[in-house]
Every structure is written in C-alpha cells, then in structure tokens.
Amino acid sequence: MKQKLHHTLFAFLLLSIGCTQQVAASSGIAVTLLGYTIDSTLNVNLGYTLTISTQVTNTDSANSFTGQLDFGLRSATQTLTTTNIFNKPPYSNNTIVLAPHESVPAIFSVHITPQYFVPGPDVVVVWPISTSPITDSVRIPLNILNPSGLQEEKKDLFTYIVTEKKILLQNLSSQTNFKQVRIYNLMGQPISYLTSDFITEIPVPDLPRGIYICELITSTNARRVIKFFH
C-alpha cells in the first residue's frame, strides 16, 4: 500500500537518488541535486537536520526568465511546505531574473522532526514552483531511525524523545499543545525556561550527568512532567 502511495505522489518526478535527469526537448525551470548531508546508507535519525544542496536553472536556450520562483516540500505522507521545518533560499517568492541557461544555488534545510516523520522508509521531495514550465524536481529516499540509546515514551496523549541536546515532542491531541516548559534538577532548582505558542522542541543545556525534571504546561494550563536522564 505504501509503495502504491509513493507511486501516486511522486510519479511526476524525474530524479533518482544521487543523479538528475532533465527533459531534453523541453525548456523551463529545472532543479538539479548537487548533494545532501547523509551518507549512502540513507539512514537519518529523528531530530536530525538534513541539508540539501541544489541549483535551479533556466533551461531555455534563447529567452530569459523573469518572475517569481518558490519551492515546495513533501514527504511520503505529508505536504511540508508550510510547516516551518523547511528553510528556503532568500529569493523565494521574490521576482528573479535568469538569463538563458543561468543557474542559481538553492540550499534547503529540513528538520526531521517526529511531528511529521516516523521511523521507517520515507522520502523528501523538493520541487520548484514557477509560472514557467517545470522540467525537473528532486527526490531523496530516507530511512528514518530512532536515535539509538535514547529515551522514547508515550505519555498522556503525547510522545517524546530525549536526545543529547534536545527533547522532541509529538503532540497527539489538542489537549497537549505545550506553551511553556521549565527544566529543574532534583533539588528543585530551575535550569531553563521556554515559552512559545506551540512547542515541539526543547533545547537541553549542557548539564552535569544526572536526572532532571521537565515540566510542561499545555495551552489549557494542564501540567505534564517528564523525568529524564542526561
């Protein structure tokens, strides 16, 4: 079923891993993969930030492109363009001019957060959005792993993973949308404080080895507590 889903979502893609293909008889905007920050095993831990280096080219041999250029991002099961885990080039949504066969760099960082990714096979797809015809897109298959040796639990309608530098939260209910976090040591002394409208990552400061308490306050002012070893 998942294979069928992949086929349905990405049948339009012309790029296989590690190389690119372009439609020889067509002119338009193409994105070409240059590299990414994972090795050939394609294994990526939850919590990792994947950097994808590409270049965008006006493939027309005679005409300049003048217009807006933007990008979309998709995983196997999610459209991620508006999730704030996807950093775009600074010229996105601005008017850009590309001479015939001119290229510009397009570097993306994608946060592999448990809010949108789960362990197992997945894929990241980047495609340009333009008024000009699109002749190519980028597809990178991934194998998402839980960070080894780290704590992962389900608790009160939310899941959390404790890594060396952060706690990753996946809210499974609107009742566990967190707006405030405090970390204490076992003496009850405050270590750090965080407040935001919607918290999914909690930075963990450099701490002596030991057990710590993370207090989470939800949008409805309910209190949840995580005890973790650092």
CYANA upper distance limits for C-alpha pairs under 8 A (distance plus 0.5 A):
  1 MET  CA      5 LEU  CA      6.79
  2 LYS  CA      6 HIS  CA      6.71
  3 GLN  CA      7 HIS  CA      6.74
  4 LYS  CA      8 THR  CA      6.66
  5 LEU  CA      9 LEU  CA      6.62
  5 LEU  CA     76 ALA  CA      8.07
  6 HIS  CA     10 PHE  CA      6.41
  6 HIS  CA     11 ALA  CA      8.33
  6 HIS  CA     76 ALA  CA      6.77
  7 HIS  CA     11 ALA  CA      5.79
  9 LEU  CA     76 ALA  CA      8.00
 13 LEU  CA    136 ASP  CA      7.48
 13 LEU  CA    137 SER  CA      6.43
 13 LEU  CA    138 VAL  CA      7.68
 13 LEU  CA    139 ARG  CA      7.64
 14 LEU  CA     20 THR  CA      7.73
 14 LEU  CA     21 GLN  CA      6.31
 14 LEU  CA     22 GLN  CA      7.59
 14 LEU  CA    136 ASP  CA      6.58
 14 LEU  CA    137 SER  CA      7.06
 14 LEU  CA    138 VAL  CA      8.19
 15 LEU  CA     19 CYS  CA      7.05
 15 LEU  CA     20 THR  CA      5.31
 15 LEU  CA     21 GLN  CA      6.10
 15 LEU  CA    136 ASP  CA      7.80
 15 LEU  CA    137 SER  CA      7.00
 15 LEU  CA    138 VAL  CA      6.15
 15 LEU  CA    139 ARG  CA      6.52
 16 SER  CA     20 THR  CA      7.01
 16 SER  CA     21 GLN  CA      8.49
 16 SER  CA    138 VAL  CA      8.41
 16 SER  CA    139 ARG  CA      7.07
 16 SER  CA    140 ILE  CA      8.12
 17 ILE  CA    139 ARG  CA      7.28
 17 ILE  CA    140 ILE  CA      6.34
 17 ILE  CA    141 PRO  CA      7.67
 18 GLY  CA     33 LEU  CA      7.86
 18 GLY  CA     35 GLY  CA      7.96
 19 CYS  CA     33 LEU  CA      7.25
 20 THR  CA     32 THR  CA      6.51
 20 THR  CA     33 LEU  CA      6.93
 20 THR  CA    138 VAL  CA      8.18
 21 GLN  CA    136 ASP  CA      7.71
 22 GLN  CA     30 ALA  CA      7.88
 22 GLN  CA    135 THR  CA      6.80
 22 GLN  CA    136 ASP  CA      6.41
 23 VAL  CA    135 THR  CA      6.54
 23 VAL  CA    136 ASP  CA      8.01
 26 SER  CA     59 THR  CA      8.38
 26 SER  CA    135 THR  CA      7.45
 27 SER  CA     58 ASN  CA      8.06
 27 SER  CA     59 THR  CA      5.56
 27 SER  CA     60 ASP  CA      5.16
 27 SER  CA     61 SER  CA      8.21
 27 SER  CA    133 PRO  CA      7.67
 27 SER  CA    135 THR  CA      7.55
 28 GLY  CA     58 ASN  CA      6.33
 28 GLY  CA     59 THR  CA      5.83
 28 GLY  CA     60 ASP  CA      6.45
 28 GLY  CA    132 SER  CA      6.10
 28 GLY  CA    133 PRO  CA      5.21
 28 GLY  CA    134 ILE  CA      5.97
 28 GLY  CA    135 THR  CA      6.34
 29 ILE  CA     56 VAL  CA      7.33
 29 ILE  CA     57 THR  CA      6.24
 29 ILE  CA     58 ASN  CA      5.45
 29 ILE  CA     59 THR  CA      6.63
 29 ILE  CA    128 PRO  CA      7.91
 29 ILE  CA    130 SER  CA      8.05
 29 ILE  CA    132 SER  CA      6.95
 29 ILE  CA    133 PRO  CA      6.73
 29 ILE  CA    134 ILE  CA      5.41
 29 ILE  CA    135 THR  CA      6.34
 29 ILE  CA    136 ASP  CA      7.79
 30 ALA  CA     56 VAL  CA      6.11
 30 ALA  CA     57 THR  CA      5.82
 30 ALA  CA     58 ASN  CA      7.19
 30 ALA  CA     59 THR  CA      7.35
 30 ALA  CA    128 PRO  CA      7.96
 30 ALA  CA    134 ILE  CA      6.53
 30 ALA  CA    135 THR  CA      5.56
 30 ALA  CA    136 ASP  CA      5.10
 30 ALA  CA    137 SER  CA      7.25
 31 VAL  CA     54 THR  CA      6.97
 31 VAL  CA     55 GLN  CA      6.11
 31 VAL  CA     56 VAL  CA      4.88
 31 VAL  CA     57 THR  CA      6.91
 31 VAL  CA    127 TRP  CA      7.73
 31 VAL  CA    128 PRO  CA      7.42
 31 VAL  CA    136 ASP  CA      6.18
 31 VAL  CA    137 SER  CA      6.08
 31 VAL  CA    138 VAL  CA      7.32
 32 THR  CA     54 THR  CA      5.85
 32 THR  CA     55 GLN  CA      5.82
 32 THR  CA     56 VAL  CA      6.87
 32 THR  CA     57 THR  CA      8.38
 32 THR  CA    136 ASP  CA      7.91
 32 THR  CA    137 SER  CA      7.79
 32 THR  CA    138 VAL  CA      7.44
 33 LEU  CA     52 ILE  CA      8.28
 33 LEU  CA     53 SER  CA      6.88
 33 LEU  CA     54 THR  CA      4.97
 33 LEU  CA     55 GLN  CA      7.29
 33 LEU  CA    138 VAL  CA      6.87
 34 LEU  CA     52 ILE  CA      8.37
 34 LEU  CA     53 SER  CA      5.87
 34 LEU  CA     54 THR  CA      5.44
 34 LEU  CA     55 GLN  CA      7.69
 35 GLY  CA     52 ILE  CA      6.64
 35 GLY  CA     53 SER  CA      5.72
 35 GLY  CA     54 THR  CA      7.49
 36 TYR  CA     50 LEU  CA      7.61
 36 TYR  CA     51 THR  CA      6.03
 36 TYR  CA     52 ILE  CA      4.96
 36 TYR  CA     53 SER  CA      6.44
 37 THR  CA     50 LEU  CA      6.48
 37 THR  CA     51 THR  CA      6.03
 37 THR  CA     52 ILE  CA      7.39
 38 ILE  CA     42 LEU  CA      6.57
 38 ILE  CA     43 ASN  CA      7.68
 38 ILE  CA     44 VAL  CA      7.60
 38 ILE  CA     50 LEU  CA      7.85
 39 ASP  CA     43 ASN  CA      7.98
 42 LEU  CA    141 PRO  CA      7.62
 42 LEU  CA    142 LEU  CA      5.65
 42 LEU  CA    143 ASN  CA      6.32
 43 ASN  CA    142 LEU  CA      6.67
 43 ASN  CA    143 ASN  CA      5.26
 43 ASN  CA    144 ILE  CA      6.53
 43 ASN  CA    145 LEU  CA      7.17
 44 VAL  CA     48 TYR  CA      7.17
 44 VAL  CA    142 LEU  CA      7.27
 44 VAL  CA    143 ASN  CA      6.57
 44 VAL  CA    144 ILE  CA      5.53
 44 VAL  CA    145 LEU  CA      6.34
 45 ASN  CA    112 ILE  CA      8.05
 45 ASN  CA    144 ILE  CA      6.24
 45 ASN  CA    145 LEU  CA      5.10
 45 ASN  CA    146 ASN  CA      6.06
 45 ASN  CA    147 PRO  CA      5.86
 46 LEU  CA    112 ILE  CA      5.96
 46 LEU  CA    113 THR  CA      6.37
 46 LEU  CA    114 PRO  CA      6.84
 46 LEU  CA    117 PHE  CA      8.13
 46 LEU  CA    118 VAL  CA      8.33
 46 LEU  CA    119 PRO  CA      8.19
 46 LEU  CA    144 ILE  CA      7.05
 46 LEU  CA    145 LEU  CA      6.61
 46 LEU  CA    146 ASN  CA      6.14
 46 LEU  CA    147 PRO  CA      6.83
 47 GLY  CA    111 HIS  CA      7.28
 47 GLY  CA    112 ILE  CA      5.87
 47 GLY  CA    113 THR  CA      5.86
 47 GLY  CA    114 PRO  CA      7.91
 47 GLY  CA    163 THR  CA      8.45
 47 GLY  CA    168 LEU  CA      7.71
 48 TYR  CA    111 HIS  CA      6.64
 48 TYR  CA    112 ILE  CA      5.90
 48 TYR  CA    113 THR  CA      8.06
 49 THR  CA    109 SER  CA      6.85
 49 THR  CA    110 VAL  CA      6.05
 49 THR  CA    111 HIS  CA      4.92
 49 THR  CA    112 ILE  CA      6.45
 50 LEU  CA    109 SER  CA      6.01
 50 LEU  CA    110 VAL  CA      5.53
 50 LEU  CA    111 HIS  CA      6.75
 50 LEU  CA    112 ILE  CA      7.60
 51 THR  CA    107 ILE  CA      7.63
 51 THR  CA    108 PHE  CA      6.16
 51 THR  CA    109 SER  CA      4.87
 51 THR  CA    110 VAL  CA      6.85
 52 ILE  CA    107 ILE  CA      6.22
 52 ILE  CA    108 PHE  CA      5.63
 52 ILE  CA    109 SER  CA      6.78
 52 ILE  CA    110 VAL  CA      8.44
 53 SER  CA    105 PRO  CA      8.11
 53 SER  CA    106 ALA  CA      6.82
 53 SER  CA    107 ILE  CA      5.09
 53 SER  CA    108 PHE  CA      7.06
 54 THR  CA    105 PRO  CA      6.57
 54 THR  CA    106 ALA  CA      5.61
 54 THR  CA    107 ILE  CA      6.43
 55 GLN  CA    103 SER  CA      6.72
 55 GLN  CA    104 VAL  CA      6.04
 55 GLN  CA    105 PRO  CA      4.83
 55 GLN  CA    106 ALA  CA      5.67
 55 GLN  CA    107 ILE  CA      8.37
 56 VAL  CA    103 SER  CA      5.83
 56 VAL  CA    104 VAL  CA      5.89
 56 VAL  CA    105 PRO  CA      6.76
 56 VAL  CA    106 ALA  CA      6.98
 57 THR  CA     98 LEU  CA      8.27
 57 THR  CA    101 HIS  CA      6.57
 57 THR  CA    102 GLU  CA      6.16
 57 THR  CA    103 SER  CA      4.69
 57 THR  CA    104 VAL  CA      7.14
 58 ASN  CA     64 SER  CA      8.00
 58 ASN  CA     65 PHE  CA      7.20
 58 ASN  CA     98 LEU  CA      6.67
 58 ASN  CA     99 ALA  CA      7.48
 58 ASN  CA    100 PRO  CA      6.34
 58 ASN  CA    101 HIS  CA      5.52
 58 ASN  CA    102 GLU  CA      6.23
 58 ASN  CA    103 SER  CA      7.07
 59 THR  CA    100 PRO  CA      7.01
 59 THR  CA    101 HIS  CA      5.57
 59 THR  CA    102 GLU  CA      8.30
 60 ASP  CA     64 SER  CA      7.83
 60 ASP  CA    100 PRO  CA      5.82
 60 ASP  CA    101 HIS  CA      6.73
 61 SER  CA    100 PRO  CA      5.56
 61 SER  CA    101 HIS  CA      6.70
 62 ALA  CA    100 PRO  CA      6.21
 63 ASN  CA     99 ALA  CA      7.46
 63 ASN  CA    100 PRO  CA      6.13
 64 SER  CA     97 VAL  CA      7.46
 64 SER  CA     98 LEU  CA      6.05
 64 SER  CA     99 ALA  CA      4.82
 64 SER  CA    100 PRO  CA      5.69
 65 PHE  CA     96 ILE  CA      8.22
 65 PHE  CA     97 VAL  CA      6.05
 65 PHE  CA     98 LEU  CA      5.53
 65 PHE  CA     99 ALA  CA      6.90
 65 PHE  CA    100 PRO  CA      8.06
 65 PHE  CA    132 SER  CA      8.23
 66 THR  CA     95 THR  CA      7.24
 66 THR  CA     96 ILE  CA      6.19
 66 THR  CA     97 VAL  CA      4.96
 66 THR  CA     98 LEU  CA      7.06
 67 GLY  CA     94 ASN  CA      8.20
 67 GLY  CA     95 THR  CA      5.30
 67 GLY  CA     96 ILE  CA      6.07
 67 GLY  CA     97 VAL  CA      7.28
 67 GLY  CA    130 SER  CA      8.16
 67 GLY  CA    131 THR  CA      7.79
 68 GLN  CA     92 SER  CA      7.85
 68 GLN  CA     93 ASN  CA      5.84
 68 GLN  CA     94 ASN  CA      5.77
 68 GLN  CA     95 THR  CA      4.95
 68 GLN  CA     96 ILE  CA      6.54
 68 GLN  CA    130 SER  CA      6.81
 68 GLN  CA    131 THR  CA      7.94
 69 LEU  CA     91 TYR  CA      7.97
 69 LEU  CA     92 SER  CA      6.12
 69 LEU  CA     93 ASN  CA      6.02
 69 LEU  CA     94 ASN  CA      7.22
 69 LEU  CA     95 THR  CA      7.53
 69 LEU  CA     96 ILE  CA      7.46
 69 LEU  CA    128 PRO  CA      7.46
 69 LEU  CA    129 ILE  CA      6.40
 69 LEU  CA    130 SER  CA      5.62
 69 LEU  CA    131 THR  CA      8.49
 70 ASP  CA     92 SER  CA      5.16
 70 ASP  CA     93 ASN  CA      5.69
 70 ASP  CA    128 PRO  CA      6.34
 70 ASP  CA    129 ILE  CA      5.39
 70 ASP  CA    130 SER  CA      7.04
 71 PHE  CA     81 THR  CA      8.32
 71 PHE  CA     88 LYS  CA      7.75
 71 PHE  CA     92 SER  CA      7.66
 71 PHE  CA    126 VAL  CA      7.30
 71 PHE  CA    127 TRP  CA      6.15
 71 PHE  CA    128 PRO  CA      4.93
 71 PHE  CA    129 ILE  CA      5.73
 72 GLY  CA     80 LEU  CA      8.12
 72 GLY  CA     81 THR  CA      5.70
 72 GLY  CA    126 VAL  CA      6.21
 72 GLY  CA    127 TRP  CA      5.90
 72 GLY  CA    128 PRO  CA      6.90
 72 GLY  CA    129 ILE  CA      7.36
 73 LEU  CA     79 THR  CA      6.89
 73 LEU  CA     80 LEU  CA      5.82
 73 LEU  CA     81 THR  CA      5.42
 73 LEU  CA     86 PHE  CA      7.91
 73 LEU  CA    124 VAL  CA      7.52
 73 LEU  CA    125 VAL  CA      6.12
 73 LEU  CA    126 VAL  CA      5.30
 73 LEU  CA    127 TRP  CA      7.26
 74 ARG  CA     78 GLN  CA      6.35
 74 ARG  CA     79 THR  CA      4.99
 74 ARG  CA     80 LEU  CA      5.74
 74 ARG  CA     81 THR  CA      7.43
 74 ARG  CA    123 VAL  CA      8.43
 74 ARG  CA    124 VAL  CA      6.30
 74 ARG  CA    125 VAL  CA      5.64
 74 ARG  CA    126 VAL  CA      7.26
 75 SER  CA     79 THR  CA      6.85
 75 SER  CA     80 LEU  CA      7.48
 75 SER  CA    122 ASP  CA      7.16
 75 SER  CA    123 VAL  CA      5.73
 75 SER  CA    124 VAL  CA      5.25
 75 SER  CA    125 VAL  CA      6.82
 76 ALA  CA    122 ASP  CA      6.05
 76 ALA  CA    123 VAL  CA      5.94
 76 ALA  CA    124 VAL  CA      7.68
 78 GLN  CA    116 TYR  CA      7.55
 80 LEU  CA     85 ILE  CA      8.01
 80 LEU  CA     86 PHE  CA      7.84
 81 THR  CA     86 PHE  CA      7.22
 82 THR  CA     86 PHE  CA      8.30
 85 ILE  CA    109 SER  CA      8.26
 85 ILE  CA    110 VAL  CA      6.13
 85 ILE  CA    111 HIS  CA      5.69
 85 ILE  CA    112 ILE  CA      8.45
 85 ILE  CA    113 THR  CA      8.47
 86 PHE  CA    108 PHE  CA      7.29
 86 PHE  CA    109 SER  CA      6.35
 86 PHE  CA    110 VAL  CA      5.35
 86 PHE  CA    111 HIS  CA      7.38
 87 ASN  CA    108 PHE  CA      5.92
 87 ASN  CA    109 SER  CA      5.82
 87 ASN  CA    110 VAL  CA      7.29
 88 LYS  CA     92 SER  CA      7.05
 88 LYS  CA    106 ALA  CA      8.05
 88 LYS  CA    107 ILE  CA      7.47
 88 LYS  CA    108 PHE  CA      6.02
 88 LYS  CA    109 SER  CA      8.14
 89 PRO  CA    106 ALA  CA      6.11
 89 PRO  CA    107 ILE  CA      6.68
 89 PRO  CA    108 PHE  CA      7.47
 91 TYR  CA     95 THR  CA      8.03
 91 TYR  CA     96 ILE  CA      7.64
 98 LEU  CA    102 GLU  CA      6.03
 98 LEU  CA    103 SER  CA      7.67
112 ILE  CA    116 TYR  CA      8.01
112 ILE  CA    117 PHE  CA      6.83
113 THR  CA    117 PHE  CA      6.43
113 THR  CA    168 LEU  CA      7.89
114 PRO  CA    118 VAL  CA      6.40
114 PRO  CA    168 LEU  CA      7.56
114 PRO  CA    169 LEU  CA      7.69
114 PRO  CA    170 GLN  CA      6.50
115 GLN  CA    169 LEU  CA      7.74
115 GLN  CA    170 GLN  CA      5.53
115 GLN  CA    171 ASN  CA      7.93
115 GLN  CA    200 THR  CA      7.96
117 PHE  CA    122 ASP  CA      8.39
117 PHE  CA    144 ILE  CA      8.07
118 VAL  CA    144 ILE  CA      7.16
119 PRO  CA    143 ASN  CA      7.81
119 PRO  CA    144 ILE  CA      5.08
119 PRO  CA    145 LEU  CA      5.56
119 PRO  CA    146 ASN  CA      6.75
120 GLY  CA    143 ASN  CA      5.96
120 GLY  CA    144 ILE  CA      5.53
120 GLY  CA    145 LEU  CA      7.19
121 PRO  CA    141 PRO  CA      7.95
121 PRO  CA    142 LEU  CA      6.38
121 PRO  CA    143 ASN  CA      5.02
121 PRO  CA    144 ILE  CA      6.69
122 ASP  CA    141 PRO  CA      6.45
122 ASP  CA    142 LEU  CA      5.59
122 ASP  CA    143 ASN  CA      6.51
122 ASP  CA    144 ILE  CA      7.33
123 VAL  CA    139 ARG  CA      7.42
123 VAL  CA    140 ILE  CA      6.06
123 VAL  CA    141 PRO  CA      4.63
123 VAL  CA    142 LEU  CA      5.78
124 VAL  CA    139 ARG  CA      6.36
124 VAL  CA    140 ILE  CA      5.69
124 VAL  CA    141 PRO  CA      6.84
124 VAL  CA    142 LEU  CA      7.90
125 VAL  CA    137 SER  CA      7.91
125 VAL  CA    138 VAL  CA      6.06
125 VAL  CA    139 ARG  CA      4.91
125 VAL  CA    140 ILE  CA      6.80
126 VAL  CA    137 SER  CA      6.58
126 VAL  CA    138 VAL  CA      5.65
126 VAL  CA    139 ARG  CA      7.05
127 TRP  CA    136 ASP  CA      7.93
127 TRP  CA    137 SER  CA      5.12
127 TRP  CA    138 VAL  CA      6.77
128 PRO  CA    134 ILE  CA      7.45
128 PRO  CA    137 SER  CA      7.40
129 ILE  CA    134 ILE  CA      8.04
130 SER  CA    134 ILE  CA      7.69
147 PRO  CA    163 THR  CA      7.71
150 LEU  CA    161 ILE  CA      7.54
150 LEU  CA    162 VAL  CA      6.45
150 LEU  CA    163 THR  CA      6.52
151 GLN  CA    160 TYR  CA      8.46
151 GLN  CA    161 ILE  CA      6.10
151 GLN  CA    162 VAL  CA      5.77
151 GLN  CA    163 THR  CA      8.03
151 GLN  CA    228 PHE  CA      8.36
152 GLU  CA    159 THR  CA      7.73
152 GLU  CA    160 TYR  CA      6.15
152 GLU  CA    161 ILE  CA      4.93
152 GLU  CA    162 VAL  CA      7.11
153 GLU  CA    159 THR  CA      6.16
153 GLU  CA    160 TYR  CA      6.22
153 GLU  CA    161 ILE  CA      7.37
154 LYS  CA    158 PHE  CA      6.28
154 LYS  CA    159 THR  CA      4.86
154 LYS  CA    160 TYR  CA      7.19
155 LYS  CA    159 THR  CA      6.62
157 LEU  CA    171 ASN  CA      7.37
157 LEU  CA    172 LEU  CA      5.76
157 LEU  CA    173 SER  CA      6.50
157 LEU  CA    176 THR  CA      7.32
158 PHE  CA    169 LEU  CA      7.55
158 PHE  CA    170 GLN  CA      6.17
158 PHE  CA    171 ASN  CA      5.18
158 PHE  CA    172 LEU  CA      5.54
158 PHE  CA    173 SER  CA      7.69
158 PHE  CA    176 THR  CA      7.16
159 THR  CA    169 LEU  CA      6.38
159 THR  CA    170 GLN  CA      5.58
159 THR  CA    171 ASN  CA      7.14
159 THR  CA    172 LEU  CA      7.88
160 TYR  CA    167 ILE  CA      7.21
160 TYR  CA    168 LEU  CA      5.94
160 TYR  CA    169 LEU  CA      5.05
160 TYR  CA    170 GLN  CA      6.71
161 ILE  CA    167 ILE  CA      6.17
161 ILE  CA    168 LEU  CA      5.61
161 ILE  CA    169 LEU  CA      7.22
162 VAL  CA    166 LYS  CA      6.78
162 VAL  CA    167 ILE  CA      5.02
162 VAL  CA    168 LEU  CA      6.96
162 VAL  CA    228 PHE  CA      7.90
163 THR  CA    167 ILE  CA      6.50
163 THR  CA    168 LEU  CA      8.27
164 GLU  CA    204 VAL  CA      8.02
164 GLU  CA    230 HIS  CA      7.57
165 LYS  CA    203 PRO  CA      6.55
165 LYS  CA    204 VAL  CA      5.49
165 LYS  CA    205 PRO  CA      7.38
165 LYS  CA    206 ASP  CA      8.36
166 LYS  CA    201 GLU  CA      7.08
166 LYS  CA    202 ILE  CA      5.82
166 LYS  CA    203 PRO  CA      4.83
166 LYS  CA    204 VAL  CA      5.28
167 ILE  CA    201 GLU  CA      6.24
167 ILE  CA    202 ILE  CA      5.45
167 ILE  CA    203 PRO  CA      7.03
167 ILE  CA    204 VAL  CA      7.48
168 LEU  CA    200 THR  CA      6.45
168 LEU  CA    201 GLU  CA      5.26
168 LEU  CA    202 ILE  CA      7.02
169 LEU  CA    199 ILE  CA      8.19
169 LEU  CA    200 THR  CA      5.26
169 LEU  CA    201 GLU  CA      6.56
170 GLN  CA    200 THR  CA      6.99
171 ASN  CA    176 THR  CA      6.22
171 ASN  CA    177 ASN  CA      6.70
171 ASN  CA    200 THR  CA      8.25
172 LEU  CA    176 THR  CA      7.58
173 SER  CA    177 ASN  CA      7.76
175 GLN  CA    218 THR  CA      7.45
175 GLN  CA    219 SER  CA      7.77
175 GLN  CA    220 THR  CA      7.43
176 THR  CA    218 THR  CA      5.99
176 THR  CA    219 SER  CA      7.74
177 ASN  CA    198 PHE  CA      6.62
177 ASN  CA    199 ILE  CA      7.73
177 ASN  CA    218 THR  CA      5.81
177 ASN  CA    219 SER  CA      6.15
178 PHE  CA    197 ASP  CA      7.93
178 PHE  CA    198 PHE  CA      6.22
178 PHE  CA    199 ILE  CA      5.90
178 PHE  CA    200 THR  CA      8.24
178 PHE  CA    216 LEU  CA      6.91
178 PHE  CA    217 ILE  CA      6.13
178 PHE  CA    218 THR  CA      4.61
178 PHE  CA    219 SER  CA      6.27
179 LYS  CA    195 THR  CA      6.11
179 LYS  CA    196 SER  CA      5.59
179 LYS  CA    197 ASP  CA      5.63
179 LYS  CA    198 PHE  CA      6.03
179 LYS  CA    199 ILE  CA      6.46
179 LYS  CA    216 LEU  CA      8.20
179 LYS  CA    217 ILE  CA      6.51
179 LYS  CA    218 THR  CA      6.09
179 LYS  CA    219 SER  CA      6.21
180 GLN  CA    193 TYR  CA      8.14
180 GLN  CA    194 LEU  CA      6.20
180 GLN  CA    195 THR  CA      4.85
180 GLN  CA    196 SER  CA      6.94
180 GLN  CA    199 ILE  CA      8.08
180 GLN  CA    216 LEU  CA      6.39
180 GLN  CA    217 ILE  CA      5.57
180 GLN  CA    218 THR  CA      7.54
181 VAL  CA    193 TYR  CA      6.24
181 VAL  CA    194 LEU  CA      5.54
181 VAL  CA    195 THR  CA      6.83
181 VAL  CA    202 ILE  CA      8.24
181 VAL  CA    214 CYS  CA      7.42
181 VAL  CA    215 GLU  CA      6.11
181 VAL  CA    216 LEU  CA      5.16
181 VAL  CA    217 ILE  CA      6.84
182 ARG  CA    190 PRO  CA      7.50
182 ARG  CA    191 ILE  CA      7.86
182 ARG  CA    192 SER  CA      6.22
182 ARG  CA    193 TYR  CA      5.07
182 ARG  CA    194 LEU  CA      6.97
182 ARG  CA    214 CYS  CA      6.26
182 ARG  CA    215 GLU  CA      5.65
182 ARG  CA    216 LEU  CA      7.22
183 ILE  CA    190 PRO  CA      6.47
183 ILE  CA    191 ILE  CA      5.78
183 ILE  CA    192 SER  CA      5.78
183 ILE  CA    193 TYR  CA      7.13
183 ILE  CA    212 TYR  CA      7.44
183 ILE  CA    213 ILE  CA      6.10
183 ILE  CA    214 CYS  CA      4.90
183 ILE  CA    215 GLU  CA      6.72
184 TYR  CA    188 GLY  CA      5.99
184 TYR  CA    189 GLN  CA      5.82
184 TYR  CA    190 PRO  CA      4.93
184 TYR  CA    191 ILE  CA      5.70
184 TYR  CA    192 SER  CA      7.89
184 TYR  CA    212 TYR  CA      6.34
184 TYR  CA    213 ILE  CA      5.60
184 TYR  CA    214 CYS  CA      6.91
184 TYR  CA    215 GLU  CA      8.45
185 ASN  CA    189 GLN  CA      6.07
185 ASN  CA    190 PRO  CA      7.26
185 ASN  CA    191 ILE  CA      7.37
185 ASN  CA    211 ILE  CA      7.40
185 ASN  CA    212 TYR  CA      5.24
185 ASN  CA    213 ILE  CA      6.64
186 LEU  CA    211 ILE  CA      7.23
186 LEU  CA    212 TYR  CA      6.50
186 LEU  CA    213 ILE  CA      7.51
192 SER  CA    205 PRO  CA      8.17
194 LEU  CA    202 ILE  CA      8.11
195 THR  CA    199 ILE  CA      8.18
207 LEU  CA    230 HIS  CA      7.76
208 PRO  CA    230 HIS  CA      8.09
209 ARG  CA    229 PHE  CA      8.00
209 ARG  CA    230 HIS  CA      5.96
210 GLY  CA    229 PHE  CA      6.19
210 GLY  CA    230 HIS  CA      6.15
211 ILE  CA    227 LYS  CA      7.45
211 ILE  CA    228 PHE  CA      6.17
211 ILE  CA    229 PHE  CA      4.92
211 ILE  CA    230 HIS  CA      6.84
212 TYR  CA    227 LYS  CA      6.25
212 TYR  CA    228 PHE  CA      5.93
212 TYR  CA    229 PHE  CA      6.72
212 TYR  CA    230 HIS  CA      7.82
213 ILE  CA    225 VAL  CA      7.37
213 ILE  CA    226 ILE  CA      6.33
213 ILE  CA    227 LYS  CA      5.11
213 ILE  CA    228 PHE  CA      6.94
214 CYS  CA    225 VAL  CA      6.17
214 CYS  CA    226 ILE  CA      5.47
214 CYS  CA    227 LYS  CA      6.71
214 CYS  CA    228 PHE  CA      8.14
215 GLU  CA    223 ARG  CA      7.50
215 GLU  CA    224 ARG  CA      6.43
215 GLU  CA    225 VAL  CA      5.14
215 GLU  CA    226 ILE  CA      6.99
216 LEU  CA    223 ARG  CA      6.25
216 LEU  CA    224 ARG  CA      5.52
216 LEU  CA    225 VAL  CA      6.56
216 LEU  CA    226 ILE  CA      8.46
217 ILE  CA    221 ASN  CA      6.03
217 ILE  CA    222 ALA  CA      6.15
217 ILE  CA    223 ARG  CA      5.30
217 ILE  CA    224 ARG  CA      6.91
218 THR  CA    222 ALA  CA      5.73
218 THR  CA    223 ARG  CA      7.01
218 THR  CA    224 ARG  CA      8.33
